[in-house]
Amino acid sequence: MSVFKDAGHLFRFAGLFVLAFLLFLVIRHFVVPPSFGQYGHYRGAAMGEIAARPVKFAGHETCEACHSDVADAKKAGKHAHVNCEACHGPQEKHATSDDPSATKPPLPDSAVLCVRCHTASAAKPKGFPQVNPAEHSNGMPCDTCHKPHNPGMDAGGPK
């Protein structure tokens, strides 16, 4: 008695599997970039492609060169180590323009911006200033009472 008496369906399935695998390899050849796997599971050309993108950020040194008064106030405050573009967004066009006032960036909405970092969370260090925005300001912009470049100062002077 033969165990594989009607084994034709097994051979058809094996042939279909081999055909699907070969089709997969052909499609993979056209879809996966040649530099994939050059550095482990990374695409080797990715860094070159990223470096070729146009620059969007000016850097805080560029901001401080023109806005030295703001830089001085910021250096004395709690946001001394926060780069300008972390709050104000990419400023390369503003910084490199012949007329910076023509590309003047809009001021950020402090009621939205400040809570990104300062909303109370148990995951943040205890010494980090945290607030519950609904209880702290009732939705008023933070810069109503606080100076964003020197948040330790309020409208009436140091806290």
N, C-alpha and C positions, 0 to 999 in steps of 0.2 A: 504494500500500500504506500503510495507516494504522498508525502506531506504537502508538497507544492504541485499537486496535480493540475490545478487551474491557476497557476501563478502569473498568468498574463497580465492581470490587473496590477500586480506588484511591479512588474517591469515597466508598464505604462506609467505608473506613479513615479518610479525612479527616473524614468526618462523626462517626465514633466518637471521633476525637481531639478534635474541637471540643466534643462532648458531655462527654467526660471533663474537659476543661479548664474548662468552665462549672461542672461539678459540683465540681471542686476549688475554684473561686472561691467558691461558695456555702458549702461546708464551712469554708473558711478564714475567711470572714466571721463565722461563729459560734464558731470555735475560737480565733482570734488576738485577744487583747485590743485594744481601740481605741487604747490608749496605746503599743502596740508601734511602734517606729520613731520615736518622738517625739524621742529623743536618739540618733540613729544606729541601731544595731541593738539598743538597750536598750529595755526597757519603761518608759515614763515614770512610771507609778504605783508602781513597785517601791520607791522610796525612802520614799514615804508609807506603804506597807504595812509596811515594815520598822520605821519609826518608830512605828507604831501598836501594835507588839507590846509585851507587858509587859516591864518592865525585870527582868533577872535578876541583873545584877552590881551590887555595891555600890560598887566603886571602892576602890583601896588607901588613899585618904585616910580613908574611913569606917572601914576596918579599923584603921588606925593611931591613930584617935581613941580607941578603946577598948583597944587592945592596944599601948600605947606601949612597954611593956617589950620586946615582941617586935620592934617597929619599931626600937628603939634597937640591939638586937643585930643585926638585919638590916642596918642602915645601916653597921655596921662590917665587914660580911662581903662575900663575893663575890657574893651574891645581892641586893645593895642595889637593883639596877634591875629585879629580877623582881617583878612585881605579885603580891600575895597570892593572887588568884583564879586565877592561872596554875597554881598547884599545888593549891589548896584548892577550886577550882570556884566557881560562882556563889554568892554569899553575900547576896543582897538580902533574902531572907526572914529570915536570921539577924540581919542588921544593922538591919532596920526593925521587928523583933518587939518587943512590950512585954516579953517574957521571952526574951532571946536563948538562955538555957540550954535552953529547950524545943525550939529548932530548931538545936541545936548540931551542926555538921557533923562527920562522921566524919573521923578523921585519915587522910590518904592512905597507901597502902602504899609506903614509900620504896624497897623493892626493885624495884617496878614503875615508880614515878614518876620517880625520878632517872635511870634509864637511858634515858628518852625523850630527854633532852638530852645525857647524858654517855657514851653508848655510843661507842666508838672508831670514827671514820670519817675517811678521807683527805680528805673534802670540808670538814671543819671546820678552823678556823685552828689552827696549831701550838700557840699559847699557851692554847687552850681545854682545860680539864681533861677528859680522855677516859680511859675505862677499858674493859676487857673484863670484863663483870660475872662471867662464870664463873670467870675467873682471879683477879679482884680480891677478891671477897667470898664466893664459893661459894654464892650465893643468899641470903646473910644480908641483912636490911634495912640500908640505908645508915646509918640513924640509930642503929644499934648502935655505930658508931665516930664518925660525923660528926654535927655539929649542923646541921640543914637550914637554919636561918635564918642561920647563920654557919659555912659549910662549911670555912673555914680553921681552925676549932677542932676538935680531936678530944676524946675522953673525958678525956685527960690534960692538956689545955691547947693552946696554939698549936702548929701543925706547923712 
